[in-house]
Each structure stands twice: as C-alpha cells, then as structure tokens.
Amino acid sequence: MVTNEWLKAEAERIDARVTDLESCGYVGVQKPLQKTAAALRELLERREAEAGGVEVRRYELIPNFRRGILNEVSKERDRQDAKHGSFNITNTPNDWASILAEEVGELARECHKCHWHGARWLEMRDEAIHVAAVAVAIVEAIRRRAEKGE
C-alpha cells in the first residue's frame, strides 16, 4: 500500500528532479513532472482530509477548467428544459438515440467545417456542449426511471 509518507517523498523527489532539469537547461519535460507532483500532493491532501474526518466531495477535486465546462453543460441542460420542458421518462431508448444522434450530427457538421473551412472552434465547442447536455439528460431520465422502480 502506498503510504502518505511515500507520496510526500515522491512529490519532493520529482520537484528536485524538475529543479535539476531546469538548471541543466532542459526545456519541455518539466510540465508533465510538475503535474505528476501536483497530483501526488492532491492525493495526499485528500487522504489527510479524509483521515481527519473532513468530507471531501469528488466535485471539489475536479480541475477548475473542467468545473467550468461542466457548469456550461448544466446551463445548457437548464436551457433545454426551458425550451422543451423537462425531459420526461416516457422517452424510449430510440427517442434518446434520435435526440443524441441529431446533436452528434450537428457536432460532426461543425467538425467538418472546422477542418475544411478554417477555424470554427467556438461553434464546434458549442455543439460539443449540446451533445454532453443531451447525454446528461439521458442519465437523468434513467435515474428518474430507477427512482420510480422501472
């Protein structure tokens, strides 16, 4: 089993290695090592918090950039509910497949435009958010069905 002491020592060893590489003039290899050390420290902090009786929610461990994206997906879900009404559990698997396929088709169209007609990254990104939001709606519907015992 990996101990907390090992995690701390390994993070410190990686930090020392990064310092050595920088002093020798190496460029580009430090960033992955720094991310590894940060991940080890995050794991250590989580373990110490849990050992101290502090509840650590998974959402708090999501990197900030991902948290922002998930917030956008949530806002899109709210927009979808406002536009179409809350998706209900009467949608069949084929209904969900059709809805998701339509969104994936729009994403594919934007990917094609981006590839062949220059950068349309923002439009492509918007469609990816729509795909993610529909996927979340499917999971929500499945959960509602499970809560009703279906």
C-alpha positions as CSV (number, residue, x, y, z in Angstrom):
1,M,0.0,0.0,0.0
2,V,1.2,3.5,-0.8
3,T,1.7,5.4,2.4
4,N,1.3,9.2,2.9
5,E,5.0,9.4,3.7
6,W,5.8,7.9,0.3
7,L,3.5,10.3,-1.5
8,K,5.2,13.3,0.1
9,A,8.7,11.9,-0.5
10,E,7.9,11.1,-4.1
11,A,6.5,14.6,-4.8
12,E,9.6,16.1,-3.2
13,R,11.8,13.9,-5.3
14,I,10.0,14.9,-8.5
15,D,10.3,18.6,-7.5
16,A,14.1,18.1,-7.1
17,R,14.3,16.4,-10.5
18,V,12.5,19.4,-12.1
19,T,15.0,21.8,-10.5
20,D,17.9,19.7,-11.8
21,L,16.5,19.6,-15.3
22,E,15.9,23.4,-15.3
23,S,19.4,24.1,-14.1
24,C,20.8,21.9,-16.9
25,G,18.8,23.9,-19.5
26,Y,16.3,21.2,-20.4
27,V,13.0,22.6,-21.7
28,G,9.6,20.9,-22.1
29,V,9.9,17.9,-19.8
30,Q,9.2,19.8,-16.6
31,K,5.5,20.4,-17.0
32,P,4.4,16.7,-17.0
33,L,6.6,16.1,-14.0
34,Q,5.1,19.1,-12.2
35,K,1.6,17.8,-13.0
36,T,2.5,14.4,-11.5
37,A,3.9,16.0,-8.3
38,A,0.7,18.1,-8.0
39,A,-1.5,15.0,-8.4
40,L,0.5,13.2,-5.7
41,R,0.1,16.3,-3.4
42,E,-3.6,16.4,-4.2
43,L,-4.0,12.7,-3.3
44,L,-2.1,13.3,-0.1
45,E,-4.3,16.2,0.9
46,R,-7.4,14.2,0.2
47,R,-6.2,11.3,2.3
48,E,-5.2,13.6,5.1
49,A,-8.6,15.4,5.0
50,E,-10.5,12.1,5.0
51,A,-8.4,10.8,7.9
52,G,-9.2,14.0,9.8
53,G,-12.9,13.4,9.3
54,V,-13.3,16.1,6.7
55,E,-15.7,15.1,3.9
56,V,-14.1,15.7,0.5
57,R,-16.5,15.7,-2.3
58,R,-15.4,14.5,-5.7
59,Y,-16.6,17.7,-7.4
60,E,-14.1,19.7,-5.4
61,L,-11.3,17.6,-6.9
62,I,-12.3,18.5,-10.5
63,P,-9.8,20.8,-12.1
64,N,-11.1,24.4,-12.4
65,F,-11.2,24.3,-16.2
66,R,-13.3,21.1,-16.2
67,R,-15.6,22.5,-13.5
68,G,-16.3,25.5,-15.8
69,I,-17.1,23.2,-18.7
70,L,-19.4,21.1,-16.5
71,N,-21.2,24.3,-15.4
72,E,-21.7,25.2,-19.1
73,V,-23.2,21.7,-19.7
74,S,-25.5,22.3,-16.7
75,K,-26.6,25.7,-18.1
76,E,-27.3,24.0,-21.4
77,R,-29.5,21.4,-19.6
78,D,-31.4,24.3,-18.0
79,R,-31.8,25.9,-21.4
80,Q,-33.1,22.6,-22.9
81,D,-35.6,22.2,-20.1
82,A,-36.8,25.7,-20.6
83,K,-37.2,25.2,-24.3
84,H,-38.6,21.7,-24.4
85,G,-39.9,21.2,-20.9
86,S,-38.2,18.8,-18.6
87,F,-37.4,15.6,-20.4
88,N,-39.6,13.0,-19.1
89,I,-39.3,9.3,-18.6
90,T,-41.6,8.5,-21.4
91,N,-38.8,8.9,-24.0
92,T,-37.9,5.4,-25.2
93,P,-34.2,4.4,-25.9
94,N,-34.9,5.0,-29.6
95,D,-36.1,8.5,-28.8
96,W,-33.0,9.2,-26.8
97,A,-30.8,7.7,-29.6
98,S,-32.5,10.0,-32.1
99,I,-32.1,13.1,-30.0
100,L,-28.4,12.4,-29.3
101,A,-27.8,11.4,-32.9
102,E,-29.2,14.8,-34.1
103,E,-26.8,16.6,-31.7
104,V,-23.9,14.4,-32.7
105,G,-24.7,15.2,-36.4
106,E,-24.6,18.9,-35.7
107,L,-21.2,18.4,-33.9
108,A,-19.9,16.4,-36.9
109,R,-21.0,19.2,-39.3
110,E,-19.1,21.8,-37.2
111,C,-16.0,19.5,-37.1
112,H,-16.2,19.2,-40.9
113,K,-16.5,22.9,-41.3
114,C,-13.6,23.5,-38.9
115,H,-11.4,21.0,-40.8
116,W,-12.2,22.2,-44.3
117,H,-13.1,25.8,-44.0
118,G,-10.8,27.1,-41.3
119,A,-11.2,27.5,-37.6
120,R,-14.7,27.3,-36.3
121,W,-13.6,26.1,-32.9
122,L,-16.2,28.0,-30.9
123,E,-19.1,26.7,-33.0
124,M,-17.7,23.2,-32.6
125,R,-17.3,23.7,-28.9
126,D,-20.9,24.8,-28.6
127,E,-22.2,21.7,-30.3
128,A,-20.0,19.5,-28.1
129,I,-21.6,21.2,-25.1
130,H,-25.1,20.3,-26.6
131,V,-24.0,16.6,-27.0
132,A,-22.8,16.5,-23.4
133,A,-26.1,18.1,-22.2
134,V,-28.2,15.5,-24.0
135,A,-26.1,12.7,-22.6
136,V,-26.7,14.2,-19.1
137,A,-30.4,14.3,-19.9
138,I,-30.4,10.6,-20.7
139,V,-28.6,9.8,-17.5
140,E,-31.2,12.0,-15.6
141,A,-34.1,10.1,-17.3
142,I,-32.6,6.8,-16.4
143,R,-32.2,7.9,-12.8
144,R,-35.8,9.1,-12.7
145,R,-36.9,5.7,-14.0
146,A,-34.8,3.9,-11.4
147,E,-36.3,6.1,-8.7
148,K,-39.8,5.1,-9.9
149,G,-38.8,1.4,-9.8
150,E,-38.8,0.9,-13.5
